[in-house]
Every structure is written in C-alpha cells, then in structure tokens.
C-alpha cells in the first residue's frame, strides 16, 4: 500500500517532537501480514521508526498521551490518553493532526 498523502512527512515531524511509536493491527489468519507491516514501516518511515512498531489487537494496553487512529475498534476507544480520530471532521488529514499536536508540544 502507498502511504496516504502527507503521512510520511507528518510522522517524521511528530517523531522529532514526540516519543512516537507505530501502533497497528494485523490479521491473525495471515502471518505474513505481520512481517509485511514491519517491511512497510522500515521502507517508508526508515530510522525514525526503528524498533518502534507495536502490533496488537488491544491498543488500550499501550500507554501514551495521544493515539492517532482511523478506527475506534481494537481498544482505541479505551485508550487511556487522547484518541485523535483520523479521517473525522476535526482531523480529516495529516496536516490537521500535526497542527493539533504541534500546539500541544509547546
């Protein structure tokens, strides 16, 4: 899959200002999907994401201040920090997410 517009640049900006991880889910029925996600992260996000990929079906078990996700499933709705719902009216794209988080970094 190709990255969505502005995703790569946004990740790098956020990684420069936050302790940033990639939290994702893969289907249990397709074991190669797990390694495919790792390859994608290494290929597209590079050293900024080195050893920062977490694959889980229970995102609420991870600790953090913010979670950017495009769904409220798999524990995202129970995340202890603030859920930033990507694709919503408030956060329709990566520039809106980065702008919101940039304000919180200062």
C-alpha positions in Angstrom: 0.0 0.0 0.0 1.1 3.5 -0.7 1.1 6.0 2.2 -1.8 8.4 2.5 -0.9 12.0 1.5 1.4 13.8 4.0 1.7 10.7 6.2 5.5 10.2 5.9 6.4 13.9 6.4 3.9 14.1 9.3 5.4 11.1 11.0 8.9 12.5 10.8 7.8 15.8 12.2 5.9 14.1 15.0 8.8 11.8 15.7 11.1 14.8 16.1 8.8 16.3 18.8 7.3 13.3 20.5 8.3 9.8 21.6 6.4 8.3 18.6 5.5 4.7 18.0 3.6 2.9 15.2 0.7 1.0 16.8 -1.0 -1.3 14.3 -3.1 -4.4 14.0 -2.7 -7.3 11.6 -4.9 -10.3 10.9 -4.1 -13.5 12.9 -5.1 -15.6 9.9 -2.3 -14.1 7.7 1.0 -14.5 9.5 2.9 -12.8 6.6 0.9 -9.6 7.2 2.9 -9.1 10.4 6.2 -9.2 8.6 4.8 -7.2 5.7 3.9 -4.4 8.2 7.4 -4.4 9.5 8.8 -4.2 6.0 6.5 -1.4 5.1 7.4 0.6 8.2 11.1 0.1 7.6 10.7 1.0 3.9 8.6 4.1 4.3 9.4 5.5 7.8 13.1 4.5 8.0 15.3 5.0 11.0 12.8 7.3 12.8 10.6 4.2 13.3 13.4 1.7 14.1 12.1 -0.7 16.7 9.0 1.4 17.2 6.4 -0.8 15.7 3.9 -2.4 18.0 1.4 -4.9 16.6 -1.6 -5.6 18.8 -5.3 -6.2 18.9 -5.6 -4.4 22.2 -4.4 -0.8 21.6 -5.8 0.2 25.0 -3.0 -1.8 26.7 -0.4 0.6 25.5 0.4 3.8 27.4 0.7 7.2 25.8 -0.7 10.7 25.7 -2.1 10.5 22.2 -3.3 7.8 19.8 -3.9 8.7 16.2 -6.1 6.1 14.7 -8.7 5.8 11.9 -11.0 3.5 13.9 -12.3 3.2 17.4 -12.1 -0.6 17.4 -9.4 -2.9 18.9 -9.1 -0.9 22.1 -8.6 2.5 20.5 -11.8 3.7 22.1 -10.5 2.6 25.6 -7.0 4.1 25.1 -6.0 6.0 28.4 -4.7 9.1 26.6 -6.5 11.2 24.0 -7.7 9.5 20.8 -7.3 11.6 17.7 -9.7 10.1 15.2 -8.0 10.4 11.8 -10.5 11.0 9.0 -13.0 12.6 11.3 -14.4 16.1 10.8 -11.9 17.5 13.3 -8.9 15.6 11.9 -9.6 14.9 8.2 -6.0 14.7 7.1 -2.4 14.6 8.4 -1.8 18.4 8.4 -4.7 18.9 10.8 -3.3 16.2 13.1 0.2 17.7 13.1 -1.1 21.2 13.7 -3.2 20.0 16.7 -0.2 18.0 18.2 2.3 20.8 17.4 0.2 23.1 19.7 0.5 20.5 22.5 4.3 20.1 22.1 5.0 23.7 23.3 
